[in-house]
Amino acid sequence: MVILVIPLIFGVIGGFWANAKGLNVALWAIVCGLLPIIGLILLAFQKSTKA
């Protein structure tokens, strides 16, 4: 059960964060769900596309 919950939580966090930066929500939710810590680190270094 925990194996499914942890990626889901990281995916939701990554999706919300990507949305706030104006990035593709679905893509970043999948990346952060599959690679939780690495995905969030990569997302942190992405530039915002919002003006």
CHARMM-style PDB file with segment names, atoms N, HN, CA, C and O in Angstrom:
ATOM      1  N   MET     1       0.823  -1.200   0.000  1.00  0.00      PROA
ATOM      2  CA  MET     1       0.000   0.000   0.000  1.00  0.00      PROA
ATOM      3  C   MET     1       0.862   1.258   0.000  1.00  0.00      PROA
ATOM      4  O   MET     1       0.595   2.202  -0.744  1.00  0.00      PROA
ATOM      5  N   VAL     2       1.896   1.265   0.836  1.00  0.00      PROA
ATOM      6  HN  VAL     2       2.113   0.498   1.440  1.00  0.00      PROA
ATOM      7  CA  VAL     2       2.781   2.429   0.916  1.00  0.00      PROA
ATOM      8  C   VAL     2       3.500   2.641  -0.408  1.00  0.00      PROA
ATOM      9  O   VAL     2       3.805   3.772  -0.784  1.00  0.00      PROA
ATOM     10  N   ILE     3       3.773   1.532  -1.120  1.00  0.00      PROA
ATOM     11  HN  ILE     3       3.526   0.613  -0.814  1.00  0.00      PROA
ATOM     12  CA  ILE     3       4.467   1.618  -2.402  1.00  0.00      PROA
ATOM     13  C   ILE     3       3.639   2.408  -3.413  1.00  0.00      PROA
ATOM     14  O   ILE     3       4.208   3.018  -4.319  1.00  0.00      PROA
ATOM     15  N   LEU     4       2.339   2.415  -3.286  1.00  0.00      PROA
ATOM     16  HN  LEU     4       1.877   1.920  -2.550  1.00  0.00      PROA
ATOM     17  CA  LEU     4       1.474   3.163  -4.191  1.00  0.00      PROA
ATOM     18  C   LEU     4       1.184   4.572  -3.700  1.00  0.00      PROA
ATOM     19  O   LEU     4       0.977   5.474  -4.512  1.00  0.00      PROA
ATOM     20  N   VAL     5       1.166   4.776  -2.412  1.00  0.00      PROA
ATOM     21  HN  VAL     5       1.334   4.043  -1.752  1.00  0.00      PROA
ATOM     22  CA  VAL     5       0.802   6.074  -1.846  1.00  0.00      PROA
ATOM     23  C   VAL     5       1.930   7.091  -2.009  1.00  0.00      PROA
ATOM     24  O   VAL     5       1.671   8.244  -2.355  1.00  0.00      PROA
ATOM     25  N   ILE     6       3.164   6.687  -1.768  1.00  0.00      PROA
ATOM     26  HN  ILE     6       3.374   5.751  -1.487  1.00  0.00      PROA
ATOM     27  CA  ILE     6       4.300   7.616  -1.849  1.00  0.00      PROA
ATOM     28  C   ILE     6       4.432   8.224  -3.250  1.00  0.00      PROA
ATOM     29  O   ILE     6       4.519   9.447  -3.359  1.00  0.00      PROA
ATOM     30  N   PRO     7       4.451   7.416  -4.339  1.00  0.00      PROA
ATOM     31  CA  PRO     7       4.528   8.026  -5.676  1.00  0.00      PROA
ATOM     32  C   PRO     7       3.328   8.914  -5.987  1.00  0.00      PROA
ATOM     33  O   PRO     7       3.468   9.930  -6.667  1.00  0.00      PROA
ATOM     34  N   LEU     8       2.159   8.540  -5.498  1.00  0.00      PROA
ATOM     35  HN  LEU     8       2.045   7.715  -4.946  1.00  0.00      PROA
ATOM     36  CA  LEU     8       0.971   9.354  -5.727  1.00  0.00      PROA
ATOM     37  C   LEU     8       1.111  10.723  -5.068  1.00  0.00      PROA
ATOM     38  O   LEU     8       0.773  11.742  -5.670  1.00  0.00      PROA
ATOM     39  N   ILE     9       1.602  10.747  -3.852  1.00  0.00      PROA
ATOM     40  HN  ILE     9       1.876   9.919  -3.363  1.00  0.00      PROA
ATOM     41  CA  ILE     9       1.798  12.015  -3.135  1.00  0.00      PROA
ATOM     42  C   ILE     9       2.814  12.891  -3.861  1.00  0.00      PROA
ATOM     43  O   ILE     9       2.579  14.081  -4.065  1.00  0.00      PROA
ATOM     44  N   PHE    10       3.948  12.300  -4.250  1.00  0.00      PROA
ATOM     45  HN  PHE    10       4.140  11.332  -4.084  1.00  0.00      PROA
ATOM     46  CA  PHE    10       4.961  13.070  -4.962  1.00  0.00      PROA
ATOM     47  C   PHE    10       4.452  13.531  -6.328  1.00  0.00      PROA
ATOM     48  O   PHE    10       4.792  14.627  -6.774  1.00  0.00      PROA
ATOM     49  N   GLY    11       3.645  12.710  -6.994  1.00  0.00      PROA
ATOM     50  HN  GLY    11       3.369  11.819  -6.632  1.00  0.00      PROA
ATOM     51  CA  GLY    11       3.065  13.100  -8.276  1.00  0.00      PROA
ATOM     52  C   GLY    11       2.136  14.292  -8.145  1.00  0.00      PROA
ATOM     53  O   GLY    11       2.164  15.200  -8.976  1.00  0.00      PROA
ATOM     54  N   VAL    12       1.316  14.294  -7.109  1.00  0.00      PROA
ATOM     55  HN  VAL    12       1.293  13.557  -6.434  1.00  0.00      PROA
ATOM     56  CA  VAL    12       0.395  15.416  -6.878  1.00  0.00      PROA
ATOM     57  C   VAL    12       1.175  16.685  -6.540  1.00  0.00      PROA
ATOM     58  O   VAL    12       0.865  17.761  -7.051  1.00  0.00      PROA
ATOM     59  N   ILE    13       2.176  16.560  -5.689  1.00  0.00      PROA
ATOM     60  HN  ILE    13       2.428  15.686  -5.274  1.00  0.00      PROA
ATOM     61  CA  ILE    13       3.007  17.722  -5.337  1.00  0.00      PROA
ATOM     62  C   ILE    13       3.690  18.274  -6.583  1.00  0.00      PROA
ATOM     63  O   ILE    13       3.683  19.483  -6.817  1.00  0.00      PROA
ATOM     64  N   GLY    14       4.278  17.388  -7.381  1.00  0.00      PROA
ATOM     65  HN  GLY    14       4.284  16.406  -7.192  1.00  0.00      PROA
ATOM     66  CA  GLY    14       4.949  17.815  -8.610  1.00  0.00      PROA
ATOM     67  C   GLY    14       3.992  18.456  -9.593  1.00  0.00      PROA
ATOM     68  O   GLY    14       4.341  19.437 -10.251  1.00  0.00      PROA
ATOM     69  N   GLY    15       2.790  17.916  -9.700  1.00  0.00      PROA
ATOM     70  HN  GLY    15       2.507  17.119  -9.165  1.00  0.00      PROA
ATOM     71  CA  GLY    15       1.792  18.487 -10.601  1.00  0.00      PROA
ATOM     72  C   GLY    15       1.364  19.885 -10.189  1.00  0.00      PROA
ATOM     73  O   GLY    15       1.266  20.779 -11.029  1.00  0.00      PROA
ATOM     74  N   PHE    16       1.108  20.077  -8.901  1.00  0.00      PROA
ATOM     75  HN  PHE    16       1.188  19.350  -8.219  1.00  0.00      PROA
ATOM     76  CA  PHE    16       0.738  21.411  -8.418  1.00  0.00      PROA
ATOM     77  C   PHE    16       1.878  22.405  -8.607  1.00  0.00      PROA
ATOM     78  O   PHE    16       1.655  23.552  -8.995  1.00  0.00      PROA
ATOM     79  N   TRP    17       3.099  21.957  -8.328  1.00  0.00      PROA
ATOM     80  HN  TRP    17       3.280  21.026  -8.012  1.00  0.00      PROA
ATOM     81  CA  TRP    17       4.262  22.837  -8.464  1.00  0.00      PROA
ATOM     82  C   TRP    17       4.483  23.198  -9.937  1.00  0.00      PROA
ATOM     83  O   TRP    17       4.792  24.348 -10.252  1.00  0.00      PROA
ATOM     84  N   ALA    18       4.328  22.226 -10.835  1.00  0.00      PROA
ATOM     85  HN  ALA    18       4.077  21.293 -10.580  1.00  0.00      PROA
ATOM     86  CA  ALA    18       4.471  22.486 -12.268  1.00  0.00      PROA
ATOM     87  C   ALA    18       3.393  23.458 -12.740  1.00  0.00      PROA
ATOM     88  O   ALA    18       3.669  24.338 -13.555  1.00  0.00      PROA
ATOM     89  N   ASN    19       2.187  23.308 -12.245  1.00  0.00      PROA
ATOM     90  HN  ASN    19       1.963  22.593 -11.583  1.00  0.00      PROA
ATOM     91  CA  ASN    19       1.104  24.217 -12.604  1.00  0.00      PROA
ATOM     92  C   ASN    19       1.421  25.641 -12.161  1.00  0.00      PROA
ATOM     93  O   ASN    19       1.160  26.595 -12.893  1.00  0.00      PROA
ATOM     94  N   ALA    20       1.977  25.782 -10.977  1.00  0.00      PROA
ATOM     95  HN  ALA    20       2.190  25.007 -10.382  1.00  0.00      PROA
ATOM     96  CA  ALA    20       2.333  27.107 -10.472  1.00  0.00      PROA
ATOM     97  C   ALA    20       3.431  27.745 -11.315  1.00  0.00      PROA
ATOM     98  O   ALA    20       3.501  28.969 -11.419  1.00  0.00      PROA
ATOM     99  N   LYS    21       4.291  26.922 -11.920  1.00  0.00      PROA
ATOM    100  HN  LYS    21       4.235  25.927 -11.836  1.00  0.00      PROA
ATOM    101  CA  LYS    21       5.373  27.431 -12.761  1.00  0.00      PROA
ATOM    102  C   LYS    21       4.953  27.571 -14.221  1.00  0.00      PROA
ATOM    103  O   LYS    21       5.717  28.089 -15.036  1.00  0.00      PROA
ATOM    104  N   GLY    22       3.746  27.113 -14.561  1.00  0.00      PROA
ATOM    105  HN  GLY    22       3.126  26.691 -13.899  1.00  0.00      PROA
ATOM    106  CA  GLY    22       3.268  27.198 -15.935  1.00  0.00      PROA
ATOM    107  C   GLY    22       3.817  26.092 -16.822  1.00  0.00      PROA
ATOM    108  O   GLY    22       3.903  26.264 -18.038  1.00  0.00      PROA
ATOM    109  N   LEU    23       4.189  24.959 -16.235  1.00  0.00      PROA
ATOM    110  HN  LEU    23       4.119  24.819 -15.248  1.00  0.00      PROA
ATOM    111  CA  LEU    23       4.736  23.834 -16.984  1.00  0.00      PROA
ATOM    112  C   LEU    23       3.666  22.763 -17.172  1.00  0.00      PROA
ATOM    113  O   LEU    23       2.584  22.854 -16.591  1.00  0.00      PROA
ATOM    114  N   ASN    24       3.966  21.751 -17.983  1.00  0.00      PROA
ATOM    115  HN  ASN    24       4.845  21.678 -18.455  1.00  0.00      PROA
ATOM    116  CA  ASN    24       3.041  20.665 -18.273  1.00  0.00      PROA
ATOM    117  C   ASN    24       2.775  19.851 -17.007  1.00  0.00      PROA
ATOM    118  O   ASN    24       3.668  19.177 -16.493  1.00  0.00      PROA
ATOM    119  N   VAL    25       1.556  19.919 -16.516  1.00  0.00      PROA
ATOM    120  HN  VAL    25       0.830  20.466 -16.933  1.00  0.00      PROA
ATOM    121  CA  VAL    25       1.192  19.279 -15.250  1.00  0.00      PROA
ATOM    122  C   VAL    25       1.277  17.759 -15.349  1.00  0.00      PROA
ATOM    123  O   VAL    25       1.848  17.114 -14.469  1.00  0.00      PROA
ATOM    124  N   ALA    26       0.719  17.183 -16.404  1.00  0.00      PROA
ATOM    125  HN  ALA    26       0.255  17.706 -17.119  1.00  0.00      PROA
ATOM    126  CA  ALA    26       0.699  15.721 -16.539  1.00  0.00      PROA
ATOM    127  C   ALA    26       2.111  15.159 -16.634  1.00  0.00      PROA
ATOM    128  O   ALA    26       2.427  14.161 -15.987  1.00  0.00      PROA
ATOM    129  N   LEU    27       2.949  15.785 -17.426  1.00  0.00      PROA
ATOM    130  HN  LEU    27       2.692  16.595 -17.952  1.00  0.00      PROA
ATOM    131  CA  LEU    27       4.327  15.316 -17.583  1.00  0.00      PROA
ATOM    132  C   LEU    27       5.068  15.328 -16.254  1.00  0.00      PROA
ATOM    133  O   LEU    27       5.707  14.341 -15.889  1.00  0.00      PROA
ATOM    134  N   TRP    28       4.987  16.425 -15.540  1.00  0.00      PROA
ATOM    135  HN  TRP    28       4.468  17.227 -15.837  1.00  0.00      PROA
ATOM    136  CA  TRP    28       5.726  16.543 -14.281  1.00  0.00      PROA
ATOM    137  C   TRP    28       5.119  15.699 -13.177  1.00  0.00      PROA
ATOM    138  O   TRP    28       5.839  15.256 -12.283  1.00  0.00      PROA
ATOM    139  N   ALA    29       3.820  15.464 -13.213  1.00  0.00      PROA
ATOM    140  HN  ALA    29       3.234  15.824 -13.940  1.00  0.00      PROA
ATOM    141  CA  ALA    29       3.210  14.561 -12.230  1.00  0.00      PROA
ATOM    142  C   ALA    29       3.725  13.137 -12.433  1.00  0.00      PROA
ATOM    143  O   ALA    29       4.002  12.431 -11.464  1.00  0.00      PROA
ATOM    144  N   ILE    30       3.854  12.719 -13.688  1.00  0.00      PROA
ATOM    145  HN  ILE    30       3.629  13.293 -14.475  1.00  0.00      PROA
ATOM    146  CA  ILE    30       4.378  11.380 -13.982  1.00  0.00      PROA
ATOM    147  C   ILE    30       5.845  11.279 -13.597  1.00  0.00      PROA
ATOM    148  O   ILE    30       6.254  10.302 -12.970  1.00  0.00      PROA
ATOM    149  N   VAL    31       6.646  12.285 -13.967  1.00  0.00      PROA
ATOM    150  HN  VAL    31       6.313  13.079 -14.476  1.00  0.00      PROA
ATOM    151  CA  VAL    31       8.075  12.268 -13.631  1.00  0.00      PROA
ATOM    152  C   VAL    31       8.263  12.227 -12.118  1.00  0.00      PROA
ATOM    153  O   VAL    31       9.060  11.437 -11.612  1.00  0.00      PROA
ATOM    154  N   CYS    32       7.547  13.061 -11.406  1.00  0.00      PROA
ATOM    155  HN  CYS    32       6.900  13.703 -11.817  1.00  0.00      PROA
ATOM    156  CA  CYS    32       7.695  13.106  -9.941  1.00  0.00      PROA
ATOM    157  C   CYS    32       7.133  11.854  -9.277  1.00  0.00      PROA
ATOM    158  O   CYS    32       7.586  11.480  -8.195  1.00  0.00      PROA
ATOM    159  N   GLY    33       6.163  11.205  -9.898  1.00  0.00      PROA
ATOM    160  HN  GLY    33       5.795  11.510 -10.777  1.00  0.00      PROA
ATOM    161  CA  GLY    33       5.639   9.962  -9.354  1.00  0.00      PROA
ATOM    162  C   GLY    33       6.594   8.798  -9.558  1.00  0.00      PROA
ATOM    163  O   GLY    33       6.728   7.940  -8.685  1.00  0.00      PROA
ATOM    164  N   LEU    34       7.263   8.765 -10.715  1.00  0.00      PROA
ATOM    165  HN  LEU    34       7.155   9.462 -11.424  1.00  0.00      PROA
ATOM    166  CA  LEU    34       8.188   7.669 -11.006  1.00  0.00      PROA
ATOM    167  C   LEU    34       9.547   7.857 -10.343  1.00  0.00      PROA
ATOM    168  O   LEU    34      10.169   6.890  -9.904  1.00  0.00      PROA
ATOM    169  N   LEU    35      10.002   9.097 -10.272  1.00  0.00      PROA
ATOM    170  HN  LEU    35       9.497   9.883 -10.629  1.00  0.00      PROA
ATOM    171  CA  LEU    35      11.309   9.420  -9.677  1.00  0.00      PROA
ATOM    172  C   LEU    35      11.108  10.503  -8.623  1.00  0.00      PROA
ATOM    173  O   LEU    35      11.453  11.659  -8.868  1.00  0.00      PROA
ATOM    174  N   PRO    36      10.565  10.166  -7.468  1.00  0.00      PROA
ATOM    175  CA  PRO    36      10.107  11.183  -6.512  1.00  0.00      PROA
ATOM    176  C   PRO    36      11.117  12.278  -6.166  1.00  0.00      PROA
ATOM    177  O   PRO    36      10.857  13.448  -6.445  1.00  0.00      PROA
ATOM    178  N   ILE    37      12.226  11.948  -5.584  1.00  0.00      PROA
ATOM    179  HN  ILE    37      12.438  10.997  -5.357  1.00  0.00      PROA
ATOM    180  CA  ILE    37      13.172  12.974  -5.144  1.00  0.00      PROA
ATOM    181  C   ILE    37      13.844  13.636  -6.345  1.00  0.00      PROA
ATOM    182  O   ILE    37      13.963  14.861  -6.395  1.00  0.00      PROA
ATOM    183  N   ILE    38      14.281  12.834  -7.305  1.00  0.00      PROA
ATOM    184  HN  ILE    38      14.184  11.839  -7.264  1.00  0.00      PROA
ATOM    185  CA  ILE    38      14.957  13.370  -8.492  1.00  0.00      PROA
ATOM    186  C   ILE    38      14.006  14.256  -9.287  1.00  0.00      PROA
ATOM    187  O   ILE    38      14.407  15.309  -9.783  1.00  0.00      PROA
ATOM    188  N   GLY    39      12.749  13.837  -9.413  1.00  0.00      PROA
ATOM    189  HN  GLY    39      12.423  12.981  -9.010  1.00  0.00      PROA
ATOM    190  CA  GLY    39      11.765  14.624 -10.150  1.00  0.00      PROA
ATOM    191  C   GLY    39      11.542  15.996  -9.539  1.00  0.00      PROA
ATOM    192  O   GLY    39      11.462  16.990 -10.260  1.00  0.00      PROA
ATOM    193  N   LEU    40      11.442  16.061  -8.225  1.00  0.00      PROA
ATOM    194  HN  LEU    40      11.507  15.254  -7.639  1.00  0.00      PROA
ATOM    195  CA  LEU    40      11.244  17.357  -7.566  1.00  0.00      PROA
ATOM    196  C   LEU    40      12.486  18.236  -7.680  1.00  0.00      PROA
ATOM    197  O   LEU    40      12.376  19.455  -7.813  1.00  0.00      PROA
ATOM    198  N   ILE    41      13.656  17.628  -7.629  1.00  0.00      PROA
ATOM    199  HN  ILE    41      13.747  16.638  -7.522  1.00  0.00      PROA
ATOM    200  CA  ILE    41      14.894  18.406  -7.798  1.00  0.00      PROA
ATOM    201  C   ILE    41      14.957  18.975  -9.208  1.00  0.00      PROA
ATOM    202  O   ILE    41      15.284  20.149  -9.386  1.00  0.00      PROA
ATOM    203  N   LEU    42      14.647  18.157 -10.215  1.00  0.00      PROA
ATOM    204  HN  LEU    42      14.382  17.203 -10.071  1.00  0.00      PROA
ATOM    205  CA  LEU    42      14.639  18.649 -11.597  1.00  0.00      PROA
ATOM    206  C   LEU    42      13.611  19.758 -11.779  1.00  0.00      PROA
ATOM    207  O   LEU    42      13.878  20.751 -12.455  1.00  0.00      PROA
ATOM    208  N   LEU    43      12.452  19.593 -11.185  1.00  0.00      PROA
ATOM    209  HN  LEU    43      12.235  18.786 -10.635  1.00  0.00      PROA
ATOM    210  CA  LEU    43      11.405  20.609 -11.285  1.00  0.00      PROA
ATOM    211  C   LEU    43      11.827  21.911 -10.617  1.00  0.00      PROA
ATOM    212  O   LEU    43      11.469  22.993 -11.082  1.00  0.00      PROA
ATOM    213  N   ALA    44      12.578  21.814  -9.544  1.00  0.00      PROA
ATOM    214  HN  ALA    44      12.869  20.935  -9.166  1.00  0.00      PROA
ATOM    215  CA  ALA    44      13.041  23.014  -8.842  1.00  0.00      PROA
ATOM    216  C   ALA    44      13.949  23.866  -9.727  1.00  0.00      PROA
ATOM    217  O   ALA    44      13.979  25.090  -9.597  1.00  0.00      PROA
ATOM    218  N   PHE    45      14.688  23.217 -10.626  1.00  0.00      PROA
ATOM    219  HN  PHE    45      14.664  22.223 -10.732  1.00  0.00      PROA
ATOM    220  CA  PHE    45      15.617  23.947 -11.479  1.00  0.00      PROA
ATOM    221  C   PHE    45      15.009  24.389 -12.808  1.00  0.00      PROA
ATOM    222  O   PHE    45      15.678  25.058 -13.595  1.00  0.00      PROA
ATOM    223  N   GLN    46      13.757  24.029 -13.068  1.00  0.00      PROA
ATOM    224  HN  GLN    46      13.214  23.485 -12.428  1.00  0.00      PROA
ATOM    225  CA  GLN    46      13.095  24.459 -14.292  1.00  0.00      PROA
ATOM    226  C   GLN    46      12.670  25.920 -14.163  1.00  0.00      PROA
ATOM    227  O   GLN    46      12.211  26.362 -13.109  1.00  0.00      PROA
ATOM    228  N   LYS    47      12.834  26.649 -15.252  1.00  0.00      PROA
ATOM    229  HN  LYS    47      13.206  26.290 -16.108  1.00  0.00      PROA
ATOM    230  CA  LYS    47      12.421  28.051 -15.251  1.00  0.00      PROA
ATOM    231  C   LYS    47      10.909  28.148 -15.419  1.00  0.00      PROA
ATOM    232  O   LYS    47      10.297  27.337 -16.115  1.00  0.00      PROA
ATOM    233  N   SER    48      10.325  29.134 -14.785  1.00  0.00      PROA
ATOM    234  HN  SER    48      10.822  29.793 -14.220  1.00  0.00      PROA
ATOM    235  CA  SER    48       8.900  29.374 -14.894  1.00  0.00      PROA
ATOM    236  C   SER    48       8.585  29.958 -16.265  1.00  0.00      PROA
ATOM    237  O   SER    48       9.327  30.802 -16.768  1.00  0.00      PROA
ATOM    238  N   THR    49       7.485  29.510 -16.872  1.00  0.00      PROA
ATOM    239  HN  THR    49       6.882  28.825 -16.464  1.00  0.00      PROA
ATOM    240  CA  THR    49       7.077  30.060 -18.162  1.00  0.00      PROA
ATOM    241  C   THR    49       6.016  31.141 -17.998  1.00  0.00      PROA
ATOM    242  O   THR    49       5.586  31.739 -18.983  1.00  0.00      PROA
ATOM    243  N   LYS    50       5.593  31.395 -16.772  1.00  0.00      PROA
ATOM    244  HN  LYS    50       5.942  30.909 -15.971  1.00  0.00      PROA
ATOM    245  CA  LYS    50       4.622  32.461 -16.523  1.00  0.00      PROA
ATOM    246  C   LYS    50       5.339  33.804 -16.501  1.00  0.00      PROA
ATOM    247  O   LYS    50       6.464  33.927 -16.017  1.00  0.00      PROA
ATOM    248  N   ALA    51       4.660  34.794 -17.034  1.00  0.00      PROA
ATOM    249  HN  ALA    51       3.746  34.694 -17.428  1.00  0.00      PROA
ATOM    250  CA  ALA    51       5.267  36.129 -17.091  1.00  0.00      PROA
ATOM    251  C   ALA    51       5.099  36.875 -15.793  1.00  0.00      PROA
ATOM    252  OT1 ALA    51       5.552  38.013 -15.672  1.00  0.00      PROA
TER     253      ALA     51
END
